[in-house]
Amino acid sequence: MEFEQIAMENRNVYREEVVVNLENGLHLVPCSMISEIAREYDCNIRIYNGDHSVDAKTVFDLMTLRADQGTHLTIEADGNGSEEAIGRLVQLFQTDFEINGTAK
């Protein structure tokens, strides 16, 4: 998996675009899953819906994205573990938030 890497002020920023494929969009359960993974990392992680960006570690902020099915989002991370964090979050979207064969 290749991520866009941008050098900004001597730090690496990783960015990847994802699409919300869930029939009901990003509701509480998938937002909780995103937040749970994001909080495992020390890096800063933001998710953008157009010009609107939120902290991926905060469930209530994620809910304000209003990401319905088909919405394109950009996940951006910088700091320690940012590449791994992006990879895990992208995988959530690519598998439609399936954990152990169960869709959320």
DSSP file (Angstrom, degrees, kcal/mol; ACC not computed):
  #  RESIDUE AA STRUCTURE BP1 BP2  ACC     N-H-->O    O-->H-N    N-H-->O    O-->H-N    TCO  KAPPA ALPHA  PHI   PSI    X-CA   Y-CA   Z-CA
    1    1 A M              0   0    0      0, 0.0     2,-0.5     0, 0.0    86,-0.1   0.000 360.0 360.0 360.0 127.6    0.0    0.0    0.0
    2    2 A E        -     0   0    0      3,-0.0     2,-0.3     2,-0.0     0, 0.0  -0.876 360.0-165.7-106.2 134.6    1.5    3.4   -1.0
    3    3 A F        -     0   0    0     -2,-0.5     2,-0.5    13,-0.1    13,-0.2  -0.857  30.4-105.5-114.8 151.2    0.6    6.5    0.9
    4    4 A E  E     -A   15   0A   0     11,-1.9    11,-2.1    -2,-0.3     2,-0.5  -0.641  38.6-161.4 -72.7 125.1    1.2   10.1   -0.2
    5    5 A Q  E     -A   14   0A   0     -2,-0.5     2,-0.4     9,-0.2     9,-0.2  -0.950   7.7-172.8-115.0 128.7    4.0   11.3    1.9
    6    6 A I  E     -A   13   0A   0      7,-2.8     7,-2.3    -2,-0.5     2,-0.7  -0.974  19.4-138.6-124.3 130.1    4.6   15.1    2.3
    7    7 A A  E     +A   12   0A   0     -2,-0.4     2,-0.5     5,-0.2     5,-0.2  -0.795  29.5 173.4 -88.4 118.3    7.5   16.7    3.9
    8    8 A M  E >   -A   11   0A   0      3,-2.9     3,-1.2    -2,-0.7    -2,-0.0  -0.972  66.1 -26.4-130.3 117.3    6.3   19.7    6.0
    9    9 A E  T 3  S-     0   0    0     -2,-0.5    -1,-0.1     1,-0.3     3,-0.1   0.899 125.1 -49.1  47.9  50.8    8.6   21.7    8.3
   10   10 A N  T 3  S+     0   0    0      1,-0.2     2,-0.3    -3,-0.0    -1,-0.3   0.726 120.1 102.0  63.6  25.0   10.9   18.7    8.8
   11   11 A R  E <  S-A    8   0A   0     -3,-1.2    -3,-2.9    -5,-0.0     2,-0.4  -0.978  70.7-119.1-135.0 152.7    8.2   16.2    9.6
   12   12 A N  E     -A    7   0A   0     -2,-0.3    67,-0.8    -5,-0.2     2,-0.5  -0.760  22.7-167.4 -93.7 133.0    6.5   13.6    7.5
   13   13 A V  E     -AB   6  78A   0     -7,-2.3    -7,-2.8    -2,-0.4     2,-0.4  -0.982   5.5-158.0-118.5 126.9    2.8   13.8    6.9
   14   14 A Y  E     -AB   5  77A   0     63,-3.1    63,-2.7    -2,-0.5     2,-0.4  -0.860  12.9-178.2-105.5 140.4    1.0   10.7    5.4
   15   15 A R  E     +AB   4  76A   0    -11,-2.1   -11,-1.9    -2,-0.4     2,-0.3  -1.000   7.1 172.8-142.7 137.9   -2.3   11.2    3.6
   16   16 A E  E     - B   0  75A   0     59,-2.4    59,-3.2    -2,-0.4     2,-0.4  -0.996  24.1-133.7-146.3 140.4   -4.7    8.7    2.0
   17   17 A E  E     + B   0  74A   0     -2,-0.3     2,-0.3    57,-0.2    57,-0.2  -0.764  26.5 179.9 -94.3 140.3   -8.1    9.1    0.4
   18   18 A V  E     - B   0  73A   0     55,-2.8    55,-2.7    -2,-0.4     2,-0.4  -0.888  20.0-135.1-131.9 163.7  -10.9    6.6    1.3
   19   19 A V  E     - B   0  72A   0     -2,-0.3     2,-0.7    53,-0.2    53,-0.2  -0.978  19.0-126.5-122.4 135.6  -14.5    6.2    0.3
   20   20 A V        +     0   0    0     51,-2.6    50,-4.0    -2,-0.4    51,-0.3  -0.720  32.8 170.2 -80.2 114.4  -17.3    5.4    2.8
   21   21 A N        +     0   0    0     -2,-0.7    -1,-0.2    72,-0.2     2,-0.2   0.448  34.8 118.9-104.5  -3.3  -19.1    2.3    1.4
   22   22 A L    >   -     0   0    0      1,-0.1     3,-1.8    46,-0.1     4,-0.1  -0.435  67.3-132.0 -68.4 134.8  -21.3    1.6    4.4
   23   23 A E  T 3  S+     0   0    0      1,-0.3    46,-0.4    -2,-0.2    -1,-0.1   0.855 108.3  37.8 -54.8 -39.1  -25.0    1.8    3.5
   24   24 A N  T 3  S-     0   0    0      1,-0.3    -1,-0.3    44,-0.1    -2,-0.1   0.228 109.2-131.7 -99.2  13.6  -25.7    4.0    6.5
   25   25 A G    <   -     0   0    0     -3,-1.8     2,-1.2     1,-0.1    -1,-0.3  -0.192  59.1 -22.6  69.6-164.6  -22.5    6.0    6.3
   26   26 A L  S    S+     0   0    0     41,-2.8    41,-0.3    -3,-0.1    40,-0.2  -0.691  80.3 162.4 -83.9  97.2  -20.3    6.7    9.2
   27   27 A H     >  -     0   0    0     -2,-1.2     4,-2.2    39,-0.1     5,-0.2  -0.264  56.7 -69.1-100.9-167.1  -22.6    6.3   12.2
   28   28 A L  H  > S+     0   0    0      1,-0.2     4,-2.3     2,-0.2     5,-0.2   0.870 126.0  52.0 -57.9 -44.9  -21.7    5.7   15.9
   29   29 A V  H  > S+     0   0    0      2,-0.2     4,-2.0     1,-0.2    -1,-0.2   0.959 113.8  40.4 -64.2 -53.1  -20.2    2.2   15.6
   30   30 A P  H  > S+     0   0    0      0, 0.0     4,-2.4     0, 0.0    -1,-0.2   0.886 114.6  54.0 -64.3 -34.4  -17.8    2.8   12.7
   31   31 A C  H  X S+     0   0    0     -4,-2.2     4,-2.4     1,-0.2    -2,-0.2   0.895 108.1  50.6 -62.9 -38.1  -16.8    6.2   14.2
   32   32 A S  H  X S+     0   0    0     -4,-2.3     4,-2.4    -5,-0.2    -1,-0.2   0.879 109.3  50.9 -65.3 -38.1  -16.0    4.4   17.5
   33   33 A M  H  X S+     0   0    0     -4,-2.0     4,-1.9     2,-0.2    -2,-0.2   0.905 110.6  48.4 -66.9 -41.4  -13.9    1.9   15.6
   34   34 A I  H  X S+     0   0    0     -4,-2.4     4,-2.7     1,-0.2    -2,-0.2   0.948 113.6  47.3 -60.8 -49.3  -11.9    4.7   13.9
   35   35 A S  H  X S+     0   0    0     -4,-2.4     4,-2.3     1,-0.2    -2,-0.2   0.882 108.4  54.9 -61.9 -41.0  -11.4    6.5   17.2
   36   36 A E  H  < S+     0   0    0     -4,-2.4     4,-0.4     1,-0.2    -1,-0.2   0.919 112.9  41.8 -61.1 -44.8  -10.3    3.3   19.0
   37   37 A I  H >< S+     0   0    0     -4,-1.9     3,-1.5     1,-0.2     4,-0.3   0.930 112.9  53.5 -67.5 -45.3   -7.6    2.6   16.5
   38   38 A A  H >< S+     0   0    0     -4,-2.7     3,-1.6    18,-0.3    -2,-0.2   0.866 102.5  58.3 -59.6 -37.8   -6.5    6.3   16.3
   39   39 A R  T 3< S+     0   0    0     -4,-2.3    -1,-0.3     1,-0.3    -2,-0.2   0.636  91.5  70.9 -70.1 -12.5   -6.1    6.5   20.1
   40   40 A E  T <  S+     0   0    0     -3,-1.5     2,-0.3    -4,-0.4    -1,-0.3   0.612  94.2  68.9 -74.9 -11.2   -3.5    3.6   20.0
   41   41 A Y    <   -     0   0    0     -3,-1.6    40,-0.1    -4,-0.3     4,-0.1  -0.831  69.7-145.8-116.2 147.2   -1.0    6.0   18.3
   42   42 A D  S    S+     0   0    0     -2,-0.3    39,-0.1    38,-0.3    38,-0.1   0.640  73.3  98.3 -79.7 -15.7    0.9    9.0   19.5
   43   43 A C  S    S-     0   0    0     37,-0.8     2,-0.5    36,-0.2    36,-0.2  -0.212  83.8-103.5 -72.7 163.3    0.7   10.7   16.1
   44   44 A N  E     -C   78   0A   0     34,-2.6    34,-2.0    11,-0.0     2,-0.4  -0.754  39.2-171.0 -84.9 129.7   -1.8   13.4   15.2
   45   45 A I  E     +C   77   0A   0     -2,-0.5    11,-2.4    32,-0.2    12,-0.4  -0.988   6.8 176.6-128.6 125.7   -4.6   12.0   13.0
   46   46 A R  E     -CD  76  55A   0     30,-3.0    30,-3.1    -2,-0.4     2,-0.4  -0.941  16.1-151.7-125.4 148.3   -7.2   14.1   11.2
   47   47 A I  E     -CD  75  54A   0      7,-2.1     7,-2.0    -2,-0.4     2,-0.4  -0.984  14.4-155.4-121.6 132.5   -9.9   13.2    8.8
   48   48 A Y  E     -CD  74  53A   0     26,-3.1    26,-2.1    -2,-0.4     2,-0.5  -0.877  19.4-175.1-112.1 136.2  -11.2   15.6    6.2
   49   49 A N  E >  S- D   0  52A   0      3,-3.0     3,-1.7    -2,-0.4     2,-0.3  -0.893  78.1 -56.3-120.6  96.0  -14.5   15.8    4.4
   50   50 A G  T 3  S-     0   0    0     -2,-0.5    24,-0.1    22,-0.3     0, 0.0  -0.566 121.3 -17.9  65.8-126.6  -13.8   18.7    2.0
   51   51 A D  T 3  S+     0   0    0     -2,-0.3     2,-0.5    -3,-0.1    -1,-0.3   0.562 119.1  95.6 -86.3 -10.3  -12.6   21.6    4.1
   52   52 A H  E <   -D   49   0A   0     -3,-1.7    -3,-3.0    13,-0.1     2,-0.3  -0.722  54.8-179.5 -86.6 122.4  -14.1   20.2    7.3
   53   53 A S  E     -D   48   0A   0     -2,-0.5     2,-0.3    -5,-0.2    -5,-0.2  -0.936   5.3-174.7-125.2 149.2  -11.5   18.3    9.4
   54   54 A V  E     -D   47   0A   0     -7,-2.0    -7,-2.1    -2,-0.3     2,-0.5  -0.925  35.6 -97.9-136.7 160.5  -11.8   16.5   12.7
   55   55 A D  E >   -D   46   0A   0     -2,-0.3     3,-1.6    -9,-0.2     7,-0.3  -0.698  28.8-148.1 -76.5 120.7   -9.6   14.8   15.2
   56   56 A A  T 3  S+     0   0    0    -11,-2.4   -18,-0.3    -2,-0.5   -17,-0.2   0.598  92.9  66.0 -69.8  -9.7   -9.9   11.0   14.5
   57   57 A K  T 3  S+     0   0    0    -12,-0.4     2,-0.6   -19,-0.2    -1,-0.3   0.518  89.4  75.4 -87.8  -5.0   -9.4   10.2   18.2
   58   58 A T    <>  -     0   0    0     -3,-1.6     4,-2.2     1,-0.2     3,-0.2  -0.923  63.5-160.5-116.9 112.5  -12.7   11.9   19.1
   59   59 A V  H  > S+     0   0    0     -2,-0.6     4,-1.9     1,-0.2    -1,-0.2   0.905  92.7  50.9 -56.2 -47.2  -15.9   10.0   18.3
   60   60 A F  H  > S+     0   0    0      1,-0.2     4,-0.8     2,-0.2    -1,-0.2   0.865 109.1  51.3 -64.9 -35.2  -18.2   13.1   18.6
   61   61 A D  H >4 S+     0   0    0      1,-0.2     3,-1.0     2,-0.2     4,-0.3   0.923 107.8  53.3 -63.8 -43.2  -15.9   15.0   16.2
   62   62 A L  H >< S+     0   0    0     -4,-2.2     3,-1.7    -7,-0.3     4,-0.3   0.866 101.4  59.9 -59.4 -36.9  -16.0   12.1   13.7
   63   63 A M  H >< S+     0   0    0     -4,-1.9     3,-1.1     1,-0.3    -1,-0.3   0.792  94.9  64.1 -62.6 -27.6  -19.8   12.2   13.8
   64   64 A T  T << S+     0   0    0     -3,-1.0    -1,-0.3    -4,-0.8    -2,-0.2   0.559  80.7  81.4 -75.8  -6.5  -19.7   15.8   12.6
   65   65 A L  T <  S-     0   0    0     -3,-1.7    -1,-0.2    -4,-0.3     3,-0.2   0.779  82.9-152.0 -67.0 -24.7  -18.2   14.7    9.3
   66   66 A R    <   +     0   0    0     -3,-1.1     2,-1.1    -4,-0.3    -2,-0.1   0.941  23.6 179.5  49.8  52.7  -21.7   13.7    8.1
   67   67 A A        -     0   0    0    -41,-0.3   -41,-2.8    -5,-0.3    -1,-0.2  -0.734   2.7-176.0 -92.9  97.3  -20.1   11.1    5.8
   68   68 A D    >   -     0   0    0     -2,-1.1     3,-2.2   -43,-0.2   -48,-0.3  -0.286  45.7 -61.7 -81.6 173.1  -22.9    9.3    4.0
   69   69 A Q  T 3  S+     0   0    0    -46,-0.4   -48,-0.2     1,-0.3    -1,-0.2  -0.333 127.3  24.9 -56.5 132.8  -22.3    6.4    1.7
   70   70 A G  T 3  S+     0   0    0    -50,-4.0    -1,-0.3     1,-0.3     2,-0.2   0.315  86.0 141.8  93.0  -7.2  -20.1    7.4   -1.3
   71   71 A T    <   -     0   0    0     -3,-2.2   -51,-2.6   -51,-0.3     2,-0.5  -0.478  46.2-138.3 -70.1 134.2  -18.4   10.2    0.6
   72   72 A H  E     -B   19   0A   0    -53,-0.2   -22,-0.3    -2,-0.2     2,-0.3  -0.837  26.2-177.3 -92.8 126.8  -14.7   10.7   -0.2
   73   73 A L  E     -B   18   0A   0    -55,-2.7   -55,-2.8    -2,-0.5     2,-0.5  -0.866  19.6-140.4-120.7 155.6  -12.6   11.4    2.9
   74   74 A T  E     -BC  17  48A   0    -26,-2.1   -26,-3.1    -2,-0.3     2,-0.5  -0.980  10.7-156.6-117.3 127.1   -8.9   12.1    3.4
   75   75 A I  E     -BC  16  47A   0    -59,-3.2   -59,-2.4    -2,-0.5     2,-0.4  -0.885  15.2-176.0-101.0 130.5   -7.1   10.7    6.4
   76   76 A E  E     +BC  15  46A   0    -30,-3.1   -30,-3.0    -2,-0.5     2,-0.3  -0.989   5.0 174.2-130.7 135.6   -3.9   12.6    7.4
   77   77 A A  E     +BC  14  45A   0    -63,-2.7   -63,-3.1    -2,-0.4     2,-0.3  -0.997   6.7 179.9-141.3 144.9   -1.4   11.7   10.0
   78   78 A D  E     +BC  13  44A   0    -34,-2.0   -34,-2.6    -2,-0.3     2,-0.2  -0.997  45.6  38.3-143.1 146.4    1.9   13.0   11.2
   79   79 A G  S >  S-     0   0    0    -67,-0.8     3,-1.9    -2,-0.3     4,-0.3  -0.622  97.8  -7.6 112.8-174.1    4.2   11.9   14.0
   80   80 A N  T 3  S+     0   0    0      1,-0.3   -37,-0.8    -2,-0.2   -38,-0.3  -0.332 131.8   6.6 -61.0 127.3    5.4    8.6   15.4
   81   81 A G  T 3> S+     0   0    0    -39,-0.1     4,-2.6   -40,-0.1    -1,-0.3   0.562  85.8 133.4  81.4   9.1    3.5    5.6   13.9
   82   82 A S  H <>  +     0   0    0     -3,-1.9     4,-2.5     1,-0.2     5,-0.2   0.881  69.3  50.6 -64.4 -38.9    1.6    7.7   11.4
   83   83 A E  H  > S+     0   0    0     -4,-0.3     4,-2.1     2,-0.2    -1,-0.2   0.929 113.8  45.0 -65.3 -43.5    2.2    5.4    8.4
   84   84 A E  H  > S+     0   0    0      2,-0.2     4,-2.3     1,-0.2    -2,-0.2   0.907 112.4  52.1 -64.9 -42.0    1.0    2.4   10.4
   85   85 A A  H  X S+     0   0    0     -4,-2.6     4,-2.3     1,-0.2     5,-0.2   0.923 109.6  48.8 -60.9 -45.4   -2.0    4.3   11.8
   86   86 A I  H  X S+     0   0    0     -4,-2.5     4,-2.9     1,-0.2     5,-0.2   0.922 109.8  53.2 -59.9 -44.3   -3.0    5.3    8.3
   87   87 A G  H  X S+     0   0    0     -4,-2.1     4,-2.0     1,-0.2    -1,-0.2   0.906 110.2  46.3 -58.7 -44.0   -2.7    1.8    7.0
   88   88 A R  H  X S+     0   0    0     -4,-2.3     4,-1.5     2,-0.2    -1,-0.2   0.898 114.2  47.3 -67.5 -40.3   -4.9    0.4    9.7
   89   89 A L  H  X S+     0   0    0     -4,-2.3     4,-1.6     2,-0.2    -2,-0.2   0.908 110.9  51.2 -68.7 -41.0   -7.6    3.1    9.2
   90   90 A V  H  X S+     0   0    0     -4,-2.9     4,-2.6     1,-0.2    -1,-0.2   0.902 106.7  55.8 -60.9 -40.1   -7.5    2.6    5.4
   91   91 A Q  H  X S+     0   0    0     -4,-2.0     4,-2.0    -5,-0.2     6,-0.2   0.876 102.0  56.7 -61.5 -37.6   -8.0   -1.1    6.0
   92   92 A L  H  <>S+     0   0    0     -4,-1.5     5,-3.4     1,-0.2     6,-0.3   0.943 111.5  42.4 -56.3 -48.0  -11.1   -0.4    8.0
   93   93 A F  H ><5S+     0   0    0     -4,-1.6     3,-1.4     1,-0.2   -72,-0.2   0.898 112.3  53.4 -67.3 -40.5  -12.6    1.5    5.1
   94   94 A Q  H 3<5S+     0   0    0     -4,-2.6    -1,-0.2     1,-0.3    -2,-0.2   0.807 113.7  42.5 -67.1 -28.5  -11.5   -1.1    2.5
   95   95 A T  T ><5S-     0   0    0     -4,-2.0     3,-1.0    -5,-0.2    -1,-0.3   0.244 114.4-115.1 -99.0  12.2  -13.1   -4.0    4.4
   96   96 A D  T < 5S-     0   0    0     -3,-1.4     8,-0.6     1,-0.2    -3,-0.2   0.868  70.3 -60.8  52.6  39.7  -16.3   -1.9    5.2
   97   97 A F  T 3 <S+     0   0    0     -5,-3.4     2,-0.4    -6,-0.2     7,-0.3   0.779  87.9 163.8  63.8  31.0  -15.4   -2.1    8.9
   98   98 A E    <   -     0   0    0     -3,-1.0     2,-0.5    -6,-0.3     5,-0.2  -0.684  16.5-173.2 -81.5 130.0  -15.6   -5.9    9.1
   99   99 A I  B >  S-E  102   0B   0      3,-2.1     3,-1.5    -2,-0.4    -7,-0.0  -0.992  74.2 -14.3-122.8 121.4  -14.0   -7.3   12.2
  100  100 A N  T 3  S-     0   0    0     -2,-0.5    -1,-0.1     1,-0.3     3,-0.1   0.876 130.6 -52.2  54.0  40.9  -13.7  -11.1   12.3
  101  101 A G  T 3  S+     0   0    0      1,-0.2     2,-0.6    -3,-0.0    -1,-0.3   0.524 113.6 117.1  78.3   5.4  -16.1  -11.5    9.4
  102  102 A T  B <   -E   99   0B   0     -3,-1.5    -3,-2.1    -5,-0.0     2,-0.2  -0.931  56.9-143.0-112.6 119.8  -18.8   -9.3   11.0
  103  103 A A              0   0    0     -2,-0.6    -5,-0.2    -5,-0.2    -6,-0.1  -0.543 360.0 360.0 -77.6 143.5  -19.8   -6.1    9.3
  104  104 A K              0   0    0     -8,-0.6   -75,-0.1    -7,-0.3    -1,-0.1   0.413 360.0 360.0 -98.8 360.0  -20.6   -3.1   11.6
